Amino acid sequence: MSGFPLSMSFTDVETVIETVLSTGVHLTESRNVEFALAVHIHPYPSSVLAVWVYIAALTRKG
C-alpha cells in the first residue's frame, strides 16, 4: 500500500486534478491494484477553501 495526503488552496477543479495526477500514484503495472480516494474541503472566511485529497494504491499480494 502506498498513499499520502495532498493539501492545497482551491482555485479550480482542473488544478486539483493536475495535482493528483502529478503524484503518479495511478501509474502502476499491477493488475491487482485498487485505489482509495477521500476528499475534505474546509471553508474559511472570504471565500477561501482548503482542499485535502487523500489517495492510496492498494496492491493485493498473491
A tleap script that builds the chain and sets N, CA, C and O, in Angstrom:
source leaprc.protein.ff14SB
mol = sequence {
  NMET SER GLY PHE PRO LEU SER MET SER PHE
  THR ASP VAL GLU THR VAL ILE GLU THR VAL
  LEU SER THR GLY VAL HIE LEU THR GLU SER
  ARG ASN VAL GLU PHE ALA LEU ALA VAL HIE
  ILE HIE PRO TYR PRO SER SER VAL LEU ALA
  VAL TRP VAL TYR ILE ALA ALA LEU THR ARG
  LYS CGLY
}
set mol.1.N position { 0.853 -1.165 0.000 }
set mol.1.CA position { 0.000 0.000 0.000 }
set mol.1.C position { 0.898 1.226 0.000 }
set mol.1.O position { 1.890 1.295 0.725 }
set mol.2.N position { 0.533 2.167 -0.811 }
set mol.2.CA position { 1.207 3.460 -0.786 }
set mol.2.C position { 0.154 4.538 -0.961 }
set mol.2.O position { -0.827 4.360 -1.683 }
set mol.3.N position { 0.369 5.639 -0.301 }
set mol.3.CA position { -0.579 6.739 -0.406 }
set mol.3.C position { -0.126 7.908 0.442 }
set mol.3.O position { 0.850 7.814 1.186 }
set mol.4.N position { -0.837 8.994 0.320 }
set mol.4.CA position { -0.460 10.194 1.042 }
set mol.4.C position { -1.568 11.235 0.935 }
set mol.4.O position { -2.437 11.129 0.070 }
set mol.5.N position { -1.542 12.246 1.814 }
set mol.5.CA position { -2.487 13.356 1.708 }
set mol.5.C position { -1.884 14.498 0.890 }
set mol.5.O position { -0.672 14.713 0.895 }
set mol.6.N position { -2.733 15.206 0.206 }
set mol.6.CA position { -2.350 16.424 -0.503 }
set mol.6.C position { -3.185 17.562 0.061 }
set mol.6.O position { -4.383 17.398 0.293 }
set mol.7.N position { -2.576 18.692 0.279 }
set mol.7.CA position { -3.292 19.855 0.791 }
set mol.7.C position { -3.019 21.034 -0.128 }
set mol.7.O position { -1.879 21.278 -0.524 }
set mol.8.N position { -4.083 21.764 -0.463 }
set mol.8.CA position { -3.926 22.916 -1.351 }
set mol.8.C position { -5.091 23.881 -1.164 }
set mol.8.O position { -6.147 23.509 -0.652 }
set mol.9.N position { -4.886 25.101 -1.579 }
set mol.9.CA position { -5.986 26.061 -1.643 }
set mol.9.C position { -6.763 25.780 -2.913 }
set mol.9.O position { -6.178 25.459 -3.947 }
set mol.10.N position { -8.074 25.897 -2.838 }
set mol.10.CA position { -8.890 25.641 -4.023 }
set mol.10.C position { -8.856 26.845 -4.944 }
set mol.10.O position { -9.135 27.972 -4.535 }
set mol.11.N position { -8.507 26.582 -6.203 }
set mol.11.CA position { -8.615 27.615 -7.233 }
set mol.11.C position { -9.611 27.166 -8.291 }
set mol.11.O position { -10.517 27.912 -8.663 }
set mol.12.N position { -9.433 25.914 -8.781 }
set mol.12.CA position { -10.381 25.330 -9.724 }
set mol.12.C position { -10.186 23.816 -9.727 }
set mol.12.O position { -9.169 23.313 -9.250 }
set mol.13.N position { -11.157 23.105 -10.259 }
set mol.13.CA position { -11.137 21.639 -10.262 }
set mol.13.C position { -9.962 21.110 -11.080 }
set mol.13.O position { -9.334 20.123 -10.697 }
set mol.14.N position { -9.663 21.757 -12.197 }
set mol.14.CA position { -8.574 21.290 -13.057 }
set mol.14.C position { -7.245 21.268 -12.309 }
set mol.14.O position { -6.451 20.345 -12.488 }
set mol.15.N position { -6.996 22.271 -11.474 }
set mol.15.CA position { -5.753 22.327 -10.706 }
set mol.15.C position { -5.678 21.190 -9.699 }
set mol.15.O position { -4.611 20.607 -9.506 }
set mol.16.N position { -6.781 20.871 -9.062 }
set mol.16.CA position { -6.812 19.749 -8.117 }
set mol.16.C position { -6.508 18.445 -8.855 }
set mol.16.O position { -5.709 17.638 -8.380 }
set mol.17.N position { -7.130 18.238 -9.998 }
set mol.17.CA position { -6.901 17.020 -10.786 }
set mol.17.C position { -5.445 16.938 -11.241 }
set mol.17.O position { -4.828 15.877 -11.144 }
set mol.18.N position { -4.897 18.031 -11.730 }
set mol.18.CA position { -3.498 18.048 -12.167 }
set mol.18.C position { -2.555 17.710 -11.012 }
set mol.18.O position { -1.572 16.993 -11.202 }
set mol.19.N position { -2.850 18.220 -9.830 }
set mol.19.CA position { -2.016 17.941 -8.661 }
set mol.19.C position { -2.047 16.464 -8.305 }
set mol.19.O position { -1.009 15.870 -8.013 }
set mol.20.N position { -3.235 15.870 -8.327 }
set mol.20.CA position { -3.358 14.437 -8.034 }
set mol.20.C position { -2.620 13.617 -9.088 }
set mol.20.O position { -1.863 12.711 -8.739 }
set mol.21.N position { -2.823 13.915 -10.356 }
set mol.21.CA position { -2.170 13.159 -11.426 }
set mol.21.C position { -0.649 13.312 -11.395 }
set mol.21.O position { 0.073 12.388 -11.769 }
set mol.22.N position { -0.161 14.465 -10.953 }
set mol.22.CA position { 1.288 14.696 -10.918 }
set mol.22.C position { 1.995 13.808 -9.897 }
set mol.22.O position { 3.216 13.665 -9.951 }
set mol.23.N position { 1.254 13.213 -8.973 }
set mol.23.CA position { 1.865 12.311 -7.993 }
set mol.23.C position { 2.264 10.990 -8.630 }
set mol.23.O position { 3.180 10.327 -8.144 }
set mol.24.N position { 1.597 10.593 -9.706 }
set mol.24.CA position { 1.890 9.335 -10.375 }
set mol.24.C position { 1.382 8.105 -9.652 }
set mol.24.O position { 1.721 6.985 -10.034 }
set mol.25.N position { 0.576 8.285 -8.614 }
set mol.25.CA position { 0.086 7.129 -7.853 }
set mol.25.C position { -0.743 6.192 -8.725 }
set mol.25.O position { -0.856 5.004 -8.420 }
set mol.26.N position { -1.309 6.698 -9.782 }
set mol.26.CA position { -2.139 5.890 -10.684 }
set mol.26.C position { -1.317 5.112 -11.713 }
set mol.26.O position { -1.860 4.283 -12.443 }
set mol.27.N position { -0.027 5.375 -11.771 }
set mol.27.CA position { 0.838 4.718 -12.755 }
set mol.27.C position { 1.385 3.417 -12.166 }
set mol.27.O position { 2.431 3.412 -11.518 }
set mol.28.N position { 0.690 2.349 -12.390 }
set mol.28.CA position { 1.111 1.049 -11.894 }
set mol.28.C position { 0.886 0.012 -12.979 }
set mol.28.O position { -0.037 0.128 -13.785 }
set mol.29.N position { 1.724 -0.987 -12.991 }
set mol.29.CA position { 1.568 -2.044 -13.980 }
set mol.29.C position { 0.896 -3.271 -13.383 }
set mol.29.O position { 0.660 -4.254 -14.085 }
set mol.30.N position { 0.593 -3.221 -12.115 }
set mol.30.CA position { -0.053 -4.350 -11.442 }
set mol.30.C position { -1.520 -4.433 -11.838 }
set mol.30.O position { -2.208 -3.418 -11.948 }
set mol.31.N position { -1.983 -5.650 -12.048 }
set mol.31.CA position { -3.410 -5.848 -12.341 }
set mol.31.C position { -4.213 -6.026 -11.056 }
set mol.31.O position { -5.444 -6.034 -11.083 }
set mol.32.N position { -3.516 -6.166 -9.940 }
set mol.32.CA position { -4.180 -6.410 -8.655 }
set mol.32.C position { -4.211 -5.158 -7.791 }
set mol.32.O position { -4.035 -5.236 -6.575 }
set mol.33.N position { -4.430 -4.030 -8.401 }
set mol.33.CA position { -4.417 -2.780 -7.648 }
set mol.33.C position { -5.832 -2.233 -7.495 }
set mol.33.O position { -6.658 -2.324 -8.403 }
set mol.34.N position { -6.082 -1.665 -6.323 }
set mol.34.CA position { -7.323 -0.929 -6.062 }
set mol.34.C position { -6.914 0.435 -5.537 }
set mol.34.O position { -5.883 0.581 -4.880 }
set mol.35.N position { -7.730 1.421 -5.833 }
set mol.35.CA position { -7.418 2.777 -5.410 }
set mol.35.C position { -8.428 3.257 -4.378 }
set mol.35.O position { -9.603 2.892 -4.414 }
set mol.36.N position { -7.941 4.083 -3.457 }
set mol.36.CA position { -8.807 4.695 -2.450 }
set mol.36.C position { -8.662 6.210 -2.576 }
set mol.36.O position { -7.573 6.727 -2.825 }
set mol.37.N position { -9.768 6.899 -2.402 }
set mol.37.CA position { -9.778 8.356 -2.537 }
set mol.37.C position { -10.742 8.941 -1.520 }
set mol.37.O position { -11.863 8.458 -1.357 }
set mol.38.N position { -10.292 9.986 -0.840 }
set mol.38.CA position { -11.166 10.736 0.062 }
set mol.38.C position { -10.830 12.213 -0.112 }
set mol.38.O position { -9.677 12.575 -0.344 }
set mol.39.N position { -11.836 13.050 0.002 }
set mol.39.CA position { -11.645 14.490 -0.154 }
set mol.39.C position { -12.340 15.206 0.992 }
set mol.39.O position { -13.474 14.883 1.346 }
set mol.40.N position { -11.647 16.182 1.567 }
set mol.40.CA position { -12.237 17.030 2.604 }
set mol.40.C position { -11.987 18.476 2.196 }
set mol.40.O position { -10.864 18.850 1.858 }
set mol.41.N position { -13.032 19.276 2.229 }
set mol.41.CA position { -12.914 20.698 1.906 }
set mol.41.C position { -13.356 21.491 3.123 }
set mol.41.O position { -14.459 21.310 3.638 }
set mol.42.N position { -12.470 22.378 3.571 }
set mol.42.CA position { -12.775 23.194 4.750 }
set mol.42.C position { -12.902 24.657 4.324 }
set mol.42.O position { -11.976 25.220 3.739 }
set mol.43.N position { -14.057 25.273 4.622 }
set mol.43.CA position { -14.245 26.675 4.237 }
set mol.43.C position { -13.638 27.631 5.269 }
set mol.43.O position { -13.689 27.381 6.474 }
set mol.44.N position { -13.078 28.703 4.781 }
set mol.44.CA position { -12.564 29.779 5.617 }
set mol.44.C position { -13.250 31.074 5.194 }
set mol.44.O position { -13.887 31.116 4.142 }
set mol.45.N position { -13.130 32.123 5.990 }
set mol.45.CA position { -13.737 33.405 5.607 }
set mol.45.C position { -13.179 33.924 4.273 }
set mol.45.O position { -12.110 33.510 3.825 }
set mol.46.N position { -13.911 34.813 3.672 }
set mol.46.CA position { -13.540 35.468 2.406 }
set mol.46.C position { -13.468 34.494 1.241 }
set mol.46.O position { -12.642 34.655 0.342 }
set mol.47.N position { -14.331 33.482 1.254 }
set mol.47.CA position { -14.439 32.507 0.158 }
set mol.47.C position { -13.154 31.711 -0.083 }
set mol.47.O position { -12.873 31.313 -1.214 }
set mol.48.N position { -12.386 31.484 0.962 }
set mol.48.CA position { -11.177 30.666 0.866 }
set mol.48.C position { -11.539 29.232 1.226 }
set mol.48.O position { -12.207 28.986 2.230 }
set mol.49.N position { -11.092 28.280 0.394 }
set mol.49.CA position { -11.350 26.861 0.635 }
set mol.49.C position { -10.032 26.108 0.705 }
set mol.49.O position { -9.186 26.238 -0.180 }
set mol.50.N position { -9.860 25.320 1.763 }
set mol.50.CA position { -8.710 24.420 1.871 }
set mol.50.C position { -9.172 23.040 1.422 }
set mol.50.O position { -10.189 22.533 1.896 }
set mol.51.N position { -8.427 22.440 0.516 }
set mol.51.CA position { -8.785 21.130 -0.034 }
set mol.51.C position { -7.751 20.108 0.429 }
set mol.51.O position { -6.547 20.312 0.277 }
set mol.52.N position { -8.239 19.010 0.995 }
set mol.52.CA position { -7.398 17.867 1.358 }
set mol.52.C position { -7.840 16.695 0.500 }
set mol.52.O position { -9.014 16.325 0.496 }
set mol.53.N position { -6.897 16.113 -0.225 }
set mol.53.CA position { -7.166 14.929 -1.037 }
set mol.53.C position { -6.273 13.814 -0.501 }
set mol.53.O position { -5.051 13.949 -0.443 }
set mol.54.N position { -6.903 12.719 -0.115 }
set mol.54.CA position { -6.169 11.556 0.381 }
set mol.54.C position { -6.263 10.474 -0.689 }
set mol.54.O position { -7.364 10.083 -1.078 }
set mol.55.N position { -5.122 9.989 -1.166 }
set mol.55.CA position { -5.131 8.967 -2.209 }
set mol.55.C position { -4.226 7.810 -1.800 }
set mol.55.O position { -3.206 7.998 -1.136 }
set mol.56.N position { -4.626 6.611 -2.215 }
set mol.56.CA position { -3.830 5.422 -1.906 }
set mol.56.C position { -3.982 4.399 -3.020 }
set mol.56.O position { -5.020 4.321 -3.677 }
set mol.57.N position { -2.935 3.623 -3.219 }
set mol.57.CA position { -2.955 2.489 -4.143 }
set mol.57.C position { -2.715 1.237 -3.310 }
set mol.57.O position { -1.699 1.123 -2.624 }
set mol.58.N position { -3.654 0.300 -3.373 }
set mol.58.CA position { -3.577 -0.936 -2.599 }
set mol.58.C position { -3.344 -2.088 -3.563 }
set mol.58.O position { -4.157 -2.327 -4.455 }
set mol.59.N position { -2.246 -2.797 -3.389 }
set mol.59.CA position { -1.910 -3.905 -4.277 }
set mol.59.C position { -2.053 -5.218 -3.526 }
set mol.59.O position { -1.447 -5.411 -2.472 }
set mol.60.N position { -2.856 -6.116 -4.074 }
set mol.60.CA position { -3.041 -7.438 -3.465 }
set mol.60.C position { -1.850 -8.323 -3.792 }
set mol.60.O position { -1.359 -8.348 -4.921 }
set mol.61.N position { -1.404 -9.039 -2.791 }
set mol.61.CA position { -0.303 -9.987 -2.997 }
set mol.61.C position { -0.882 -11.362 -3.260 }
set mol.61.O position { -1.915 -11.739 -2.706 }
set mol.62.N position { -0.211 -12.089 -4.098 }
set mol.62.CA position { -0.661 -13.456 -4.316 }
set mol.62.C position { -1.116 -13.664 -5.668 }
set mol.62.O position { -1.530 -14.769 -6.017 }
savepdb mol mol.pdb
quit
